[in-house]
Amino acid sequence: MILFAIILCADFILLGDPRYQWHRWQATYLESRHQYSQALAELKAALSINSSHSYDYSRLARIYDDLGQDQAAVQAISTEISMERFPMDYSASLSVRAYYHDKARQIPEAIADYTSSIAWAGKAQTDHHYFKLRTIKYSLRNRMNDYYHSKKYRDAISDARQLSEMDPDDESVVAALAKYEVAAGDLASAEIDAQKAIQLNPKDENAYYDLSSVYELRHQYGNALSVDDREIQALPNSPDAYGNHGWFEYKLGNYDAAISDSRKALSLHPQSPDYIYFNIGLVYAVQGNWASAKEAYQEAFRHSPAKDLRPPHDDVLEALKLSPHNTALQQADLLFRMQKA
């Protein structure tokens, strides 16, 4: 209690008007108790008395963020940026604003801020090289994700490669690089990087998925199955590993094994069981067992009422091309059309 009083008195001396500092302390206390609306009111009261401290706007942005007001957070941090005087501070604030742009789904603006943050960090003359490098890495990592979601795969690859050069043993970056290369159609590079990511971390599910995707796109289903064999050995309780294994058993025509793997995946309680039920329905339909296929499809629809049904419907249409007289597949096609109507 005595220490708190000393700190409060020191702040009063350093920061001037005691009313300003009182509102700031009230805002801090209320924010710590998750009373964000009241904290916002106190901080605004403090700013109405003294608006000369840039870090108050950083706090204001954080409270807006806690309240889910992303655009207000962007505006608050923009005020802070306008008050910064040193390149490293400017860079850090830009990366924070980019984060709020991301949350507001303003992806082009986020990319622009991450780019500026990297540039300003590069200009900074500072002894705090760790902080400088951390800021650059943070902005690169987030910008590459934004590029990927904007389908700018080559730009995402470029950022991921820069990050990988900074830290060659960061398997999350290598795995991301493989994912971007798959999306860009650079399967040779994706194969190499996915293998490297697995070597760095044998329990990286994303790397196994990317590697099996490379082989699937090449129609090398046996190789894809072997990848999932390795994943199951490394992650015996992974529902996705068994679900993907079942898919490639289906592609190889091993229908009983495909059903068995899919049932095993369901027993492990996957977060998104719908795709597994879709796969089970497809296998039963290909076998001509419409009753079982319909039951599986209805379970899939129940688990994903608002999901895009084009991919599983496309699987049915692809199977129909090979077996145009299969009545179970015809019924499945009709069911999807009715569900999408």
MOZILIN-V984533 format. One record per residue. N is the residue number from 1. PHI is phi in radians with two decimals (* if undefined). PSI is psi in radians with two decimals (NA if undefined). OMEGA is omega in degrees with one decimal (* if undefined). Layout:
n:N phi:PHI psi:PSI omega:OMEGA
n:N phi:PHI psi:PSI omega:OMEGA
This chain:
n:1 phi:* psi:-0.72 omega:178.7
n:2 phi:-1.13 psi:-0.74 omega:179.3
n:3 phi:-1.08 psi:-0.74 omega:178.9
n:4 phi:-1.03 psi:-0.76 omega:-179.6
n:5 phi:-1.12 psi:-0.68 omega:178.8
n:6 phi:-1.11 psi:-0.78 omega:-179.9
n:7 phi:-1.10 psi:-0.76 omega:-179.3
n:8 phi:-1.07 psi:-0.76 omega:178.9
n:9 phi:-1.11 psi:-0.70 omega:179.0
n:10 phi:-1.09 psi:-0.73 omega:178.7
n:11 phi:-1.15 psi:-0.68 omega:177.5
n:12 phi:-1.01 psi:-0.73 omega:-178.4
n:13 phi:-1.19 psi:-0.79 omega:-175.1
n:14 phi:-1.30 psi:-0.62 omega:-171.9
n:15 phi:-1.83 psi:0.04 omega:171.5
n:16 phi:1.52 psi:-2.27 omega:-170.7
n:17 phi:-0.77 psi:2.08 omega:-178.3
n:18 phi:-1.14 psi:-0.45 omega:177.2
n:19 phi:-1.14 psi:-0.72 omega:177.4
n:20 phi:-1.03 psi:-0.86 omega:-176.5
n:21 phi:-1.18 psi:-0.60 omega:178.2
n:22 phi:-1.09 psi:-0.78 omega:178.6
n:23 phi:-1.11 psi:-0.66 omega:178.5
n:24 phi:-1.10 psi:-0.79 omega:179.5
n:25 phi:-1.14 psi:-0.67 omega:176.3
n:26 phi:-1.07 psi:-0.75 omega:178.8
n:27 phi:-1.07 psi:-0.75 omega:179.5
n:28 phi:-1.08 psi:-0.79 omega:-178.6
n:29 phi:-1.11 psi:-0.83 omega:-178.1
n:30 phi:-1.16 psi:-0.64 omega:177.9
n:31 phi:-1.13 psi:-0.69 omega:179.3
n:32 phi:-1.12 psi:-0.41 omega:178.3
n:33 phi:-1.71 psi:0.22 omega:177.4
n:34 phi:1.08 psi:0.45 omega:175.7
n:35 phi:-1.70 psi:1.28 omega:-166.1
n:36 phi:-1.23 psi:-0.62 omega:179.9
n:37 phi:-1.13 psi:-0.75 omega:178.5
n:38 phi:-1.18 psi:-0.68 omega:177.8
n:39 phi:-1.08 psi:-0.70 omega:178.8
n:40 phi:-1.07 psi:-0.76 omega:-179.9
n:41 phi:-1.10 psi:-0.71 omega:180.0
n:42 phi:-1.18 psi:-0.71 omega:-179.0
n:43 phi:-1.20 psi:-0.66 omega:176.3
n:44 phi:-1.12 psi:-0.63 omega:177.1
n:45 phi:-1.12 psi:-0.71 omega:177.8
n:46 phi:-1.10 psi:-0.75 omega:-178.4
n:47 phi:-1.19 psi:-0.48 omega:177.9
n:48 phi:-1.20 psi:-0.36 omega:178.6
n:49 phi:-1.61 psi:-0.72 omega:-177.6
n:50 phi:-2.58 psi:1.95 omega:-178.0
n:51 phi:-1.96 psi:0.46 omega:-172.4
n:52 phi:-1.65 psi:-0.07 omega:-175.9
n:53 phi:-1.81 psi:2.04 omega:-174.5
n:54 phi:-1.09 psi:-0.59 omega:-175.3
n:55 phi:-1.17 psi:-0.35 omega:175.9
n:56 phi:-1.13 psi:-0.57 omega:-179.7
n:57 phi:-1.31 psi:-0.50 omega:173.1
n:58 phi:-1.14 psi:-0.74 omega:176.8
n:59 phi:-1.13 psi:-0.71 omega:178.4
n:60 phi:-1.04 psi:-0.75 omega:178.6
n:61 phi:-1.09 psi:-0.72 omega:-179.3
n:62 phi:-1.10 psi:-0.72 omega:179.3
n:63 phi:-1.18 psi:-0.74 omega:175.2
n:64 phi:-1.02 psi:-0.70 omega:178.1
n:65 phi:-1.06 psi:-0.77 omega:178.4
n:66 phi:-1.08 psi:-0.52 omega:179.1
n:67 phi:-1.51 psi:-0.03 omega:179.9
n:68 phi:1.35 psi:0.31 omega:-179.4
n:69 phi:-1.73 psi:1.37 omega:-171.4
n:70 phi:-1.10 psi:-0.74 omega:-177.3
n:71 phi:-1.17 psi:-0.65 omega:176.7
n:72 phi:-1.13 psi:-0.64 omega:177.0
n:73 phi:-1.10 psi:-0.71 omega:177.0
n:74 phi:-1.04 psi:-0.79 omega:-178.7
n:75 phi:-1.13 psi:-0.69 omega:-179.7
n:76 phi:-1.14 psi:-0.78 omega:-178.0
n:77 phi:-1.24 psi:-0.46 omega:175.8
n:78 phi:-1.13 psi:-0.65 omega:176.2
n:79 phi:-1.12 psi:-0.74 omega:177.8
n:80 phi:-1.06 psi:-0.77 omega:-179.5
n:81 phi:-1.03 psi:-0.70 omega:-178.9
n:82 phi:-1.15 psi:-0.29 omega:-177.8
n:83 phi:-1.75 psi:-0.17 omega:-177.8
n:84 phi:-1.26 psi:2.59 omega:-177.0
n:85 phi:-2.14 psi:-0.29 omega:-176.0
n:86 phi:-1.96 psi:2.44 omega:-175.5
n:87 phi:-0.92 psi:-0.72 omega:-177.1
n:88 phi:-1.20 psi:-0.69 omega:177.2
n:89 phi:-1.14 psi:-0.72 omega:178.9
n:90 phi:-1.07 psi:-0.78 omega:179.8
n:91 phi:-1.07 psi:-0.82 omega:-179.0
n:92 phi:-1.08 psi:-0.75 omega:-179.0
n:93 phi:-1.17 psi:-0.64 omega:176.8
n:94 phi:-1.10 psi:-0.69 omega:179.8
n:95 phi:-1.17 psi:-0.59 omega:176.5
n:96 phi:-1.19 psi:-0.76 omega:178.6
n:97 phi:-1.10 psi:-0.66 omega:177.2
n:98 phi:-1.04 psi:-0.70 omega:177.8
n:99 phi:-1.04 psi:-0.76 omega:179.3
n:100 phi:-1.20 psi:-0.61 omega:173.3
n:101 phi:-1.06 psi:-0.73 omega:177.7
n:102 phi:-1.01 psi:-0.82 omega:-178.0
n:103 phi:-1.11 psi:-0.55 omega:178.1
n:104 phi:-1.48 psi:0.08 omega:-178.3
n:105 phi:1.04 psi:0.59 omega:175.2
n:106 phi:-1.75 psi:1.29 omega:-169.1
n:107 phi:-1.16 psi:-0.80 omega:179.2
n:108 phi:-1.03 psi:-0.70 omega:178.9
n:109 phi:-1.15 psi:-0.68 omega:178.0
n:110 phi:-1.10 psi:-0.79 omega:179.6
n:111 phi:-1.05 psi:-0.74 omega:179.6
n:112 phi:-1.08 psi:-0.73 omega:-179.3
n:113 phi:-1.23 psi:-0.71 omega:176.8
n:114 phi:-1.07 psi:-0.70 omega:178.8
n:115 phi:-1.09 psi:-0.78 omega:178.3
n:116 phi:-1.15 psi:-0.66 omega:179.2
n:117 phi:-1.06 psi:-0.76 omega:178.8
n:118 phi:-1.10 psi:-0.75 omega:-178.9
n:119 phi:-1.11 psi:-0.79 omega:-179.1
n:120 phi:-1.19 psi:-0.64 omega:176.5
n:121 phi:-1.11 psi:-0.65 omega:178.3
n:122 phi:-1.13 psi:-0.52 omega:179.5
n:123 phi:-1.40 psi:-0.36 omega:-170.7
n:124 phi:-1.14 psi:2.30 omega:172.2
n:125 phi:-1.73 psi:1.77 omega:-173.3
n:126 phi:-2.53 psi:2.62 omega:173.7
n:127 phi:-1.45 psi:-0.20 omega:-178.7
n:128 phi:-1.55 psi:1.21 omega:-174.8
n:129 phi:-1.15 psi:-0.56 omega:179.2
n:130 phi:-1.11 psi:-0.79 omega:179.6
n:131 phi:-1.11 psi:-0.72 omega:178.9
n:132 phi:-1.07 psi:-0.83 omega:-179.2
n:133 phi:-1.14 psi:-0.69 omega:179.9
n:134 phi:-1.11 psi:-0.70 omega:178.7
n:135 phi:-1.12 psi:-0.75 omega:179.1
n:136 phi:-1.11 psi:-0.78 omega:179.3
n:137 phi:-1.08 psi:-0.77 omega:-180.0
n:138 phi:-1.03 psi:-0.81 omega:-177.7
n:139 phi:-1.20 psi:-0.70 omega:177.8
n:140 phi:-1.09 psi:-0.78 omega:-177.0
n:141 phi:-1.09 psi:-0.77 omega:-178.8
n:142 phi:-1.29 psi:-0.62 omega:179.2
n:143 phi:-1.16 psi:-0.66 omega:-178.6
n:144 phi:-1.15 psi:-0.62 omega:176.4
n:145 phi:-1.15 psi:-0.69 omega:178.3
n:146 phi:-1.16 psi:-0.71 omega:176.1
n:147 phi:-1.04 psi:-0.76 omega:-178.5
n:148 phi:-1.08 psi:-0.82 omega:-178.6
n:149 phi:-1.23 psi:-0.33 omega:173.9
n:150 phi:-1.57 psi:0.09 omega:-179.4
n:151 phi:1.10 psi:0.46 omega:173.4
n:152 phi:-1.69 psi:1.25 omega:-168.4
n:153 phi:-1.16 psi:-0.64 omega:-179.6
n:154 phi:-1.15 psi:-0.67 omega:177.0
n:155 phi:-1.18 psi:-0.70 omega:177.3
n:156 phi:-1.08 psi:-0.72 omega:178.6
n:157 phi:-1.09 psi:-0.75 omega:-179.9
n:158 phi:-1.05 psi:-0.79 omega:179.0
n:159 phi:-1.14 psi:-0.73 omega:-179.4
n:160 phi:-1.11 psi:-0.64 omega:178.6
n:161 phi:-1.20 psi:-0.65 omega:175.4
n:162 phi:-1.07 psi:-0.78 omega:179.1
n:163 phi:-1.11 psi:-0.70 omega:-179.7
n:164 phi:-1.14 psi:-0.60 omega:176.2
n:165 phi:-1.18 psi:-0.62 omega:177.8
n:166 phi:-1.21 psi:-0.64 omega:-177.3
n:167 phi:-2.49 psi:1.48 omega:-174.7
n:168 phi:-1.07 psi:-0.35 omega:-176.5
n:169 phi:-1.70 psi:0.16 omega:177.3
n:170 phi:-1.46 psi:1.70 omega:-173.3
n:171 phi:-1.16 psi:-0.47 omega:-179.9
n:172 phi:-1.14 psi:-0.61 omega:177.9
n:173 phi:-1.25 psi:-0.73 omega:179.7
n:174 phi:-1.12 psi:-0.71 omega:178.2
n:175 phi:-1.14 psi:-0.71 omega:176.7
n:176 phi:-1.09 psi:-0.72 omega:178.2
n:177 phi:-1.02 psi:-0.76 omega:178.6
n:178 phi:-1.08 psi:-0.73 omega:179.1
n:179 phi:-1.07 psi:-0.77 omega:-179.3
n:180 phi:-1.15 psi:-0.66 omega:179.9
n:181 phi:-1.18 psi:-0.63 omega:174.1
n:182 phi:-1.06 psi:-0.82 omega:-179.1
n:183 phi:-1.08 psi:-0.59 omega:-179.2
n:184 phi:-1.45 psi:-0.12 omega:180.0
n:185 phi:1.47 psi:0.19 omega:178.0
n:186 phi:-1.58 psi:1.33 omega:-170.8
n:187 phi:-1.24 psi:-0.56 omega:-179.8
n:188 phi:-1.10 psi:-0.82 omega:178.7
n:189 phi:-1.18 psi:-0.68 omega:180.0
n:190 phi:-1.07 psi:-0.70 omega:179.0
n:191 phi:-1.07 psi:-0.78 omega:-179.2
n:192 phi:-1.12 psi:-0.80 omega:-175.6
n:193 phi:-1.27 psi:-0.61 omega:176.9
n:194 phi:-1.15 psi:-0.71 omega:176.5
n:195 phi:-1.08 psi:-0.72 omega:179.3
n:196 phi:-1.12 psi:-0.73 omega:179.5
n:197 phi:-1.09 psi:-0.71 omega:178.3
n:198 phi:-1.15 psi:-0.66 omega:177.9
n:199 phi:-1.12 psi:-0.68 omega:178.9
n:200 phi:-1.24 psi:-0.63 omega:179.9
n:201 phi:-2.53 psi:1.71 omega:-177.1
n:202 phi:-1.15 psi:-0.06 omega:180.0
n:203 phi:-1.95 psi:0.35 omega:-179.8
n:204 phi:-1.50 psi:1.78 omega:-177.4
n:205 phi:-1.09 psi:-0.66 omega:-178.3
n:206 phi:-1.10 psi:-0.66 omega:-179.7
n:207 phi:-1.16 psi:-0.72 omega:176.5
n:208 phi:-1.08 psi:-0.74 omega:-179.7
n:209 phi:-1.08 psi:-0.78 omega:-179.2
n:210 phi:-1.12 psi:-0.71 omega:-179.8
n:211 phi:-1.16 psi:-0.76 omega:178.1
n:212 phi:-1.15 psi:-0.55 omega:177.1
n:213 phi:-1.13 psi:-0.66 omega:176.5
n:214 phi:-1.01 psi:-0.84 omega:-178.3
n:215 phi:-1.21 psi:-0.60 omega:177.4
n:216 phi:-1.12 psi:-0.76 omega:179.9
n:217 phi:-1.14 psi:-0.43 omega:175.8
n:218 phi:-1.57 psi:-0.01 omega:-176.2
n:219 phi:1.10 psi:0.50 omega:177.0
n:220 phi:-1.73 psi:1.26 omega:-170.1
n:221 phi:-1.22 psi:-0.51 omega:176.3
n:222 phi:-1.13 psi:-0.72 omega:176.9
n:223 phi:-1.14 psi:-0.70 omega:178.0
n:224 phi:-1.09 psi:-0.70 omega:178.6
n:225 phi:-1.11 psi:-0.67 omega:178.6
n:226 phi:-1.12 psi:-0.65 omega:176.6
n:227 phi:-1.08 psi:-0.77 omega:-179.5
n:228 phi:-1.24 psi:-0.48 omega:171.7
n:229 phi:-1.05 psi:-0.78 omega:178.2
n:230 phi:-1.10 psi:-0.69 omega:-179.6
n:231 phi:-1.15 psi:-0.73 omega:179.7
n:232 phi:-1.12 psi:-0.65 omega:177.5
n:233 phi:-1.12 psi:-0.69 omega:-179.2
n:234 phi:-1.40 psi:-0.56 omega:-175.8
n:235 phi:-2.31 psi:1.30 omega:-173.1
n:236 phi:-1.16 psi:-0.24 omega:-179.9
n:237 phi:-1.91 psi:0.38 omega:-179.5
n:238 phi:-1.57 psi:1.99 omega:177.3
n:239 phi:-1.13 psi:-0.60 omega:179.9
n:240 phi:-1.15 psi:-0.64 omega:178.8
n:241 phi:-1.07 psi:-0.80 omega:179.1
n:242 phi:-1.22 psi:-0.65 omega:178.4
n:243 phi:-1.09 psi:-0.77 omega:178.1
n:244 phi:-1.19 psi:-0.65 omega:177.6
n:245 phi:-1.06 psi:-0.74 omega:178.0
n:246 phi:-1.10 psi:-0.64 omega:179.1
n:247 phi:-1.10 psi:-0.75 omega:-178.0
n:248 phi:-1.32 psi:-0.48 omega:170.9
n:249 phi:-1.09 psi:-0.71 omega:176.7
n:250 phi:-1.08 psi:-0.80 omega:-178.1
n:251 phi:-1.09 psi:-0.46 omega:178.5
n:252 phi:-1.56 psi:-0.01 omega:178.7
n:253 phi:1.49 psi:0.20 omega:-180.0
n:254 phi:-1.65 psi:1.38 omega:-168.7
n:255 phi:-1.22 psi:-0.72 omega:179.3
n:256 phi:-1.11 psi:-0.71 omega:178.2
n:257 phi:-1.16 psi:-0.62 omega:178.7
n:258 phi:-1.11 psi:-0.77 omega:178.1
n:259 phi:-1.11 psi:-0.76 omega:-178.5
n:260 phi:-1.08 psi:-0.79 omega:179.2
n:261 phi:-1.11 psi:-0.71 omega:-178.6
n:262 phi:-1.17 psi:-0.70 omega:176.7
n:263 phi:-1.12 psi:-0.67 omega:177.0
n:264 phi:-1.11 psi:-0.73 omega:178.9
n:265 phi:-1.06 psi:-0.74 omega:179.9
n:266 phi:-1.13 psi:-0.59 omega:-179.7
n:267 phi:-1.18 psi:-0.32 omega:179.8
n:268 phi:-1.64 psi:0.16 omega:172.8
n:269 phi:1.00 psi:1.17 omega:178.4
n:270 phi:-1.18 psi:2.69 omega:178.0
n:271 phi:-1.17 psi:-0.61 omega:-179.7
n:272 phi:-2.18 psi:1.46 omega:-176.0
n:273 phi:-1.30 psi:-0.18 omega:-173.2
n:274 phi:-1.03 psi:-0.75 omega:-175.2
n:275 phi:-1.17 psi:-0.50 omega:178.3
n:276 phi:-1.24 psi:-0.74 omega:176.1
n:277 phi:-1.10 psi:-0.67 omega:175.7
n:278 phi:-1.04 psi:-0.74 omega:179.7
n:279 phi:-1.14 psi:-0.72 omega:178.3
n:280 phi:-1.09 psi:-0.77 omega:178.8
n:281 phi:-1.04 psi:-0.72 omega:179.9
n:282 phi:-1.11 psi:-0.78 omega:-178.8
n:283 phi:-1.08 psi:-0.81 omega:179.2
n:284 phi:-1.10 psi:-0.67 omega:179.6
n:285 phi:-1.14 psi:-0.75 omega:177.8
n:286 phi:-1.05 psi:-0.62 omega:178.6
n:287 phi:-1.35 psi:-0.12 omega:179.4
n:288 phi:1.53 psi:0.16 omega:-178.2
n:289 phi:-1.68 psi:1.47 omega:-174.1
n:290 phi:-1.21 psi:-0.62 omega:-178.5
n:291 phi:-1.04 psi:-0.84 omega:179.6
n:292 phi:-1.23 psi:-0.63 omega:179.1
n:293 phi:-1.12 psi:-0.77 omega:-179.1
n:294 phi:-1.09 psi:-0.72 omega:178.7
n:295 phi:-1.07 psi:-0.76 omega:179.8
n:296 phi:-1.16 psi:-0.74 omega:179.8
n:297 phi:-1.12 psi:-0.69 omega:179.5
n:298 phi:-1.13 psi:-0.62 omega:174.5
n:299 phi:-1.13 psi:-0.71 omega:179.0
n:300 phi:-1.10 psi:-0.79 omega:179.2
n:301 phi:-1.10 psi:-0.65 omega:-179.4
n:302 phi:-1.13 psi:-0.63 omega:-178.5
n:303 phi:-1.43 psi:-0.28 omega:-177.7
n:304 phi:-2.50 psi:1.19 omega:-175.3
n:305 phi:-1.11 psi:-0.44 omega:-176.2
n:306 phi:-1.94 psi:0.24 omega:-174.0
n:307 phi:-1.35 psi:2.64 omega:173.1
n:308 phi:-1.15 psi:2.05 omega:-174.7
n:309 phi:-1.62 psi:0.05 omega:-177.4
n:310 phi:-1.11 psi:-0.80 omega:-178.5
n:311 phi:-1.03 psi:-0.90 omega:179.3
n:312 phi:-1.17 psi:-0.55 omega:176.1
n:313 phi:-1.17 psi:-0.69 omega:177.0
n:314 phi:-1.06 psi:-0.63 omega:177.1
n:315 phi:-1.08 psi:-0.70 omega:177.8
n:316 phi:-1.14 psi:-0.78 omega:-179.1
n:317 phi:-1.12 psi:-0.65 omega:177.3
n:318 phi:-1.13 psi:-0.72 omega:178.7
n:319 phi:-1.17 psi:-0.60 omega:179.0
n:320 phi:-1.13 psi:-0.55 omega:177.9
n:321 phi:-1.10 psi:-0.60 omega:-179.9
n:322 phi:-1.44 psi:-0.50 omega:-178.4
n:323 phi:-2.35 psi:1.25 omega:-173.2
n:324 phi:-1.13 psi:-0.31 omega:-178.0
n:325 phi:-1.77 psi:0.15 omega:179.3
n:326 phi:-1.33 psi:1.91 omega:-175.4
n:327 phi:-1.18 psi:-0.53 omega:178.4
n:328 phi:-1.15 psi:-0.70 omega:176.5
n:329 phi:-1.18 psi:-0.64 omega:176.6
n:330 phi:-1.09 psi:-0.73 omega:177.5
n:331 phi:-1.13 psi:-0.67 omega:178.5
n:332 phi:-1.12 psi:-0.74 omega:177.6
n:333 phi:-1.03 psi:-0.80 omega:179.8
n:334 phi:-1.10 psi:-0.71 omega:179.5
n:335 phi:-1.07 psi:-0.75 omega:178.8
n:336 phi:-1.13 psi:-0.72 omega:-179.7
n:337 phi:-1.11 psi:-0.70 omega:178.5
n:338 phi:-1.19 psi:-0.68 omega:-178.7
n:339 phi:-1.17 psi:-0.61 omega:-178.3
n:340 phi:-1.44 psi:-0.30 omega:-176.4
n:341 phi:-1.23 psi:NA omega:*
